[in-house]
């Protein structure tokens, strides 16, 4: 007689059945996992708001509150997306507007959990959990970096500690890594081989960006790479391995370059519009170009690293086939 439930750690080494879940390849499981992502997204909003604040933590205060009137929120005001819609994007007490970022993060949580479920190998519950958690952390890093131009240590350093543990418990994370395969006995990647791939990815990811920053600072006399980016790439490298780091960096650089050019064009348009309003358009195009180059190039790099890491984590082998040089 077959059972509609399976053990959570069926894909882990020496694992025991401590929690039963519906089969991973069913739509029912996908719906449950996606809904879970919605609620995780609500928690991510807490992390995004509190991590940069020195006097706050995820657990202090224990209850969410309105940042304007400091009123504690009830359970009905914490329902992902729906509360924002029913309250018409405003606090129920003081009527202060609630930013659209909150439902966006919740929907992104749902989306990355759904994507993790779709891309994980059938029955690989460990891979599913790890990829979902890592993608959730990347969402936090992205929004904090956009807001504060910094990446919280809770994500970067926390990821550097979590990557070796996850690699040891779920060797399937590095089933195709070159370092892991070179150490695999009989083609089967075990925990030791996966751990070696993890450390190699961390060294390559963090080391490469650190070297870029060091060279840039020597050439230009200014910091060319934030150390938060170095730590984030080191953490990501622990989950995606050596080849994954190469692919993630290429994706990050290409996408960041595109947005950097668009941002400079935006500043150019702003400067030229201001010149026309002030009737100083005769100051010329070159002034506008210089201003756009100075201000338009300042973009946080962390979100693009997060995008590259996330894409590679979900399906890095397919991504590699699209890249040049036969990586």
Buried (B, 14 or more C-beta within 10 A) or exposed (E): EEEEEBBBBBBBBEBEEEEEBBBBEEEEBBEBBBBBBBBBBBBBBBBBBBBEEEEEEEEEEEEBEBEEEEEEBEEEBBBBBEBBEEBEBEBBBEEEEBEEBBBBBBBBBBBBBBBBBEBBEEBBBBBBBBBBBBBBBBBBBBBBBBEBBBBBEBBBBBBBEBBBEBBBBBBBBBBBBEBBBEBBEEEEBBBBBBBBBBBBBBBBBBBBBBEBBEEBEEEEEEEBBBBBBBBBBBBBBBBBBBBBBBBBBBBBBEBBEEEBEEBBEEBBEBBBEEBEEEEEBEEEEEEBBEBBEEBBEEBBBBBBBBBBBBBBBBEBEEBBEEBEEEE
